[in-house]
Amino acid sequence: MAWFFLISGLLSINMTNSTFKKTILIAVFIAKIVLFQSCKNDNIEKIQVLTASDNLPLEVGTNIILNYTDSGFVKAKVFAPMLERYDNEKSNQSIMKKGITAYFYNKDKKITSYIKSKYAIRNDRLRTMTVKNEVIVVNIKGDTLRTESLVWDEKTNKINTSDNVKITTPDEIIYGEGLESNTAFSEYKIFKITGILSIKK
């Protein structure tokens, strides 16, 4: 099998020398014989041909801005330093390996909250975005949520997580496990509160 992949790599080279072409053709012929001999006793149904294109993004962009609208109103803007979009039988998703900053808006076009993370992946079919690694959510009152992962459901305008959460408000710090909230982070529910620390003024 090693011969086959080696020769396939050589064939992608721009061949301008006729002698080199003949050498490659002979090598390909030999490689096919070796491939046939090594695989003739195998169960053909179990052979999987993997192509490099399956693992390559369809599109790659830098300094991307994604606008999300609802009935003509901008409800969110997502800024990503880098975005890779994949669209094949295995996946239909956009990966933002360098993280995102997402701003959410009300109908008055005012920012209600924002999310920051160091990694994000959007499922384009389900219209959900999963953000990971040092996730921060801040609302207009300054209340801050910190967690390690969060899912934004674009269809319901909800965010949720099953991870540990820490919410800091002007009056207290709340620790818990799991959370669901609106994207404005103004109405939220902590599934299991594990501690509350009052902040003395």
C-alpha positions as CSV (number, residue, x, y, z in Angstrom):
1,M,0.0,0.0,0.0
2,A,2.9,2.3,0.7
3,W,4.0,2.2,-2.9
4,F,0.5,3.3,-4.1
5,F,0.4,6.4,-1.9
6,L,4.0,7.3,-2.8
7,I,3.4,7.2,-6.5
8,S,0.1,9.1,-6.1
9,G,2.1,11.9,-4.5
10,L,4.6,12.0,-7.4
11,L,1.8,12.2,-10.0
12,S,0.7,15.5,-8.6
13,I,4.0,17.1,-9.6
14,N,4.1,19.2,-12.8
15,M,6.0,16.8,-15.1
16,T,7.8,18.5,-18.0
17,N,10.6,16.0,-18.6
18,S,9.6,13.1,-21.0
19,T,12.1,10.7,-19.4
20,F,10.6,11.5,-16.0
21,K,7.1,10.8,-17.5
22,K,8.2,7.3,-18.7
23,T,9.7,6.6,-15.3
24,I,6.5,7.6,-13.5
25,L,4.4,5.5,-15.9
26,I,6.5,2.4,-15.3
27,A,6.5,3.0,-11.5
28,V,2.7,3.4,-11.6
29,F,2.4,0.1,-13.5
30,I,4.6,-1.7,-10.9
31,A,2.7,0.0,-8.1
32,K,-0.6,-1.4,-9.4
33,I,0.8,-4.9,-9.6
34,V,2.1,-4.6,-6.0
35,L,-1.2,-3.2,-4.9
36,F,-3.1,-6.0,-6.5
37,Q,-0.9,-8.7,-5.1
38,S,-1.1,-7.3,-1.6
39,C,-4.9,-6.9,-1.7
40,K,-6.1,-9.9,-3.7
41,N,-6.6,-12.0,-0.7
42,D,-8.4,-9.3,1.3
43,N,-12.1,-8.9,1.6
44,I,-12.7,-6.1,-0.9
45,E,-15.8,-4.9,0.9
46,K,-13.5,-3.8,3.8
47,I,-11.2,-1.8,1.7
48,Q,-11.7,2.0,2.2
49,V,-10.2,4.4,-0.2
50,L,-9.4,7.6,1.6
51,T,-8.8,10.8,-0.3
52,A,-7.0,13.9,1.0
53,S,-9.9,16.1,-0.3
54,D,-12.3,14.7,2.2
55,N,-10.2,16.2,5.0
56,L,-9.7,19.6,3.4
57,P,-11.9,22.6,3.9
58,L,-14.2,23.8,1.1
59,E,-13.5,27.4,2.0
60,V,-11.0,29.2,4.2
61,G,-11.3,32.8,5.3
62,T,-9.6,35.2,7.6
63,N,-11.1,38.1,9.6
64,I,-14.6,36.9,9.0
65,I,-17.8,38.6,10.0
66,L,-21.0,36.5,10.2
67,N,-24.3,38.4,10.3
68,Y,-27.4,36.7,11.7
69,T,-30.7,38.3,10.9
70,D,-34.3,37.6,11.8
71,S,-37.2,39.3,9.9
72,G,-34.8,41.9,8.6
73,F,-33.2,42.7,12.0
74,V,-29.6,41.9,12.9
75,K,-29.8,39.6,15.9
76,A,-26.1,38.7,16.1
77,K,-22.7,39.3,14.7
78,V,-19.8,36.9,15.0
79,F,-16.2,37.9,14.4
80,A,-13.7,35.2,13.7
81,P,-10.0,35.6,12.9
82,M,-10.1,32.4,10.8
83,L,-12.9,30.2,9.5
84,E,-12.7,26.8,7.7
85,R,-15.9,25.5,6.1
86,Y,-16.4,21.8,5.4
87,D,-19.2,20.4,3.3
88,N,-19.1,16.7,2.4
89,E,-20.8,13.4,3.3
90,K,-19.1,13.3,6.7
91,S,-19.7,16.8,7.9
92,N,-21.3,20.2,7.1
93,Q,-19.7,22.6,9.5
94,S,-17.6,25.7,10.0
95,I,-14.6,25.6,12.3
96,M,-13.1,28.6,13.9
97,K,-9.9,27.4,15.5
98,K,-8.8,30.8,16.7
99,G,-12.0,31.5,18.5
100,I,-14.8,34.0,18.1
101,T,-16.4,37.1,19.6
102,A,-20.2,37.2,19.2
103,Y,-22.4,40.2,19.8
104,F,-26.1,39.9,20.3
105,Y,-28.6,42.7,19.5
106,N,-32.1,43.7,20.4
107,K,-34.6,45.1,17.9
108,D,-33.3,48.6,18.8
109,K,-29.9,47.5,17.3
110,K,-28.3,47.8,20.7
111,I,-25.9,45.2,22.1
112,T,-27.4,43.1,24.8
113,S,-24.5,40.7,25.5
114,Y,-21.4,39.2,24.0
115,I,-19.6,35.8,24.0
116,K,-15.9,35.2,23.7
117,S,-14.1,31.9,23.3
118,K,-10.9,30.5,22.0
119,Y,-12.5,27.8,19.8
120,A,-15.9,27.5,18.0
121,I,-17.6,25.1,15.6
122,R,-20.9,25.7,13.9
123,N,-23.1,22.8,12.7
124,D,-24.5,24.4,9.5
125,R,-27.3,21.8,9.2
126,L,-28.5,22.1,12.8
127,R,-27.8,25.8,13.0
128,T,-26.0,25.5,16.3
129,M,-22.7,26.9,17.4
130,T,-20.5,25.2,20.1
131,V,-17.9,27.5,21.7
132,K,-15.1,26.1,23.9
133,N,-12.1,26.9,25.9
134,E,-12.3,29.8,28.4
135,V,-15.8,30.9,27.4
136,I,-17.0,34.2,28.7
137,V,-20.5,35.7,28.4
138,V,-21.2,39.3,29.6
139,N,-24.6,41.1,29.6
140,I,-25.3,44.8,29.6
141,K,-25.5,44.9,33.4
142,G,-21.9,43.5,33.6
143,D,-23.0,40.1,34.9
144,T,-20.3,37.6,33.7
145,L,-20.6,33.9,33.0
146,R,-17.4,31.8,32.8
147,T,-17.4,28.2,31.6
148,E,-15.5,25.8,29.4
149,S,-18.1,25.1,26.7
150,L,-21.4,26.5,25.6
151,V,-24.0,25.8,22.8
152,W,-25.9,28.5,21.1
153,D,-29.0,27.3,19.4
154,E,-29.7,29.9,16.6
155,K,-33.3,28.6,16.1
156,T,-34.4,29.2,19.7
157,N,-32.0,32.0,20.7
158,K,-30.9,30.0,23.7
159,I,-27.5,29.2,25.1
160,N,-26.8,26.2,27.3
161,T,-24.1,24.2,28.9
162,S,-23.7,21.1,31.1
163,D,-20.3,22.2,32.3
164,N,-19.4,23.9,35.6
165,V,-20.4,27.6,35.6
166,K,-19.4,30.6,37.5
167,I,-21.6,33.7,37.4
168,T,-20.3,37.0,38.8
169,T,-22.8,39.8,39.5
170,P,-22.3,43.1,41.5
171,D,-23.7,41.4,44.6
172,E,-22.6,37.7,44.5
173,I,-20.7,34.9,42.8
174,I,-22.7,31.8,42.0
175,Y,-21.1,28.4,41.3
176,G,-23.1,25.6,39.6
177,E,-23.3,22.8,37.2
178,G,-25.2,23.3,33.9
179,L,-27.1,26.4,32.7
180,E,-29.7,27.5,30.2
181,S,-30.2,31.2,29.2
182,N,-31.5,33.5,26.6
183,T,-28.8,35.0,24.4
184,A,-29.1,38.4,26.2
185,F,-28.1,36.5,29.4
186,S,-30.8,38.3,31.2
187,E,-32.9,35.3,32.1
188,Y,-31.0,32.2,33.1
189,K,-31.4,29.0,35.0
190,I,-28.6,27.1,36.8
191,F,-29.4,23.4,36.9
192,K,-27.5,22.7,40.1
193,I,-26.2,25.4,42.4
194,T,-23.1,24.3,44.3
195,G,-22.2,27.5,46.1
196,I,-23.0,31.2,46.5
197,L,-20.5,33.8,47.7
198,S,-21.8,37.2,48.7
199,I,-19.7,40.2,47.8
200,K,-19.4,42.8,50.5
201,K,-19.5,46.4,49.4
